[in-house]
Structure formats: C-alpha cells, structure tokens
Amino acid sequence: MEQEYFDTFENNLLQEVMRLCSSHKMLEGTLLASEDIDERWKEYAPEYMADAVPQVNAFPAAAIAWAGYVGMAVAHRWDEEWVTYATEPYSALHGKEGFDDMDEHIVQNILGLSLEDEQAKKIEDMMRRCANTAITYIRREDTEAQSTKAFYIFARTTRVMFRIGAAMELYRLGYKFEKVNLGEESIS
C-alpha cells in the first residue's frame, strides 16, 4: 500500500513537471530517458541525499532543483562519451563550493554554457519552476516534517527532478522520440 502511494505521488509529479516543461518548450510531452542514465541516479542518490537533506529547511527549492542539474550533467556525459564518464563519481559534479554551487558548475563546466547565456537562463528558470511545483506537491501531502514518509516523498521528488533534468538535456541536444513504422516486410 505504501509503495503504491509513493509510486502514485512520483508519477503524478512527473506528469505535472513534464507538462510544465513542455509548455515552456523544454520538452515535447514525453520523457526522454535511457536506462544508463536512470541507473546512474541509483548510484548517485545516496550521496545526493546526504548533501540535499540538510538543505531542505533553509533552501528547499535548491535541494530539489539541484537533482535536475545532476540529471542534465549525466545526460550530457551520456551523449558526449559515456565510456569515459560511466564511472564518474558524484563528487565530480560538485563546484568549488561543493553542493552549494553545483548548479553553476554543471551549467558552465559540463554543459559548456556561460551563466549569462540565454539557454542557461532558461534552464535556471525551468529548474526553479519545476522545484516550486514539486514543493507545492509535497505540501499538499501534509506530511509531518522529518518523518520517514517525508523522507521518501523527498527522495521520490529528487528522482523526478533528476529524470526531468536528463530529459531536458537530451531534448536540448536534439534527441526526440520518433514513430517508426515496422512493416511486416522488415520483421521477417
């Protein structure tokens, strides 16, 4: 029952932020994804959570949004040269100030954008909007702060943000789902 509750929360949040990103032309209504990228979250999540959880009370939007930047970094590395980056440690995504400036480090040093670039500003705005949407969803759950339930909701929220960030970067890099017609001739 609890698993179903968390799955429903995660799916509803994912659908909502996908709609939001699509309405701002950062996605096209579908979640671009790769097993390689999704698997990386499983590796990074414990360290990310150790960084983010202490930030939740003071900087909730950053604690949530930074997971989206991690997703963007992983998707960019996946496109760039996955063999080289497939084992890159989570700490490589930190900026000079560690977790605090991870967003800027990823935008500048991994995505290769100037912080003043229009694309960088669009990314920042979208991550902020998605994080604020997530915060609204979390608040609707009316969960006791610092409870086990609150932790799992936060964990599911960061996974959604990671996946949205990865999808946004894949979309920015030109990936898209295309319908492929597999006629009977090509199957045989």
Secondary structure as UniProt FT lines:
FT   HELIX           2..23
FT   TURN            24..25
FT   HELIX           35..52
FT   HELIX           53..55
FT   TURN            56..58
FT   HELIX           60..85
FT   TURN            86..87
FT   HELIX           90..93
FT   TURN            96..97
FT   HELIX           99..101
FT   HELIX           102..105
FT   HELIX           106..110
FT   TURN            115..116
FT   HELIX           118..140
FT   TURN            145..146
FT   HELIX           148..172
FT   TURN            173..174
FT   HELIX           184..187
//
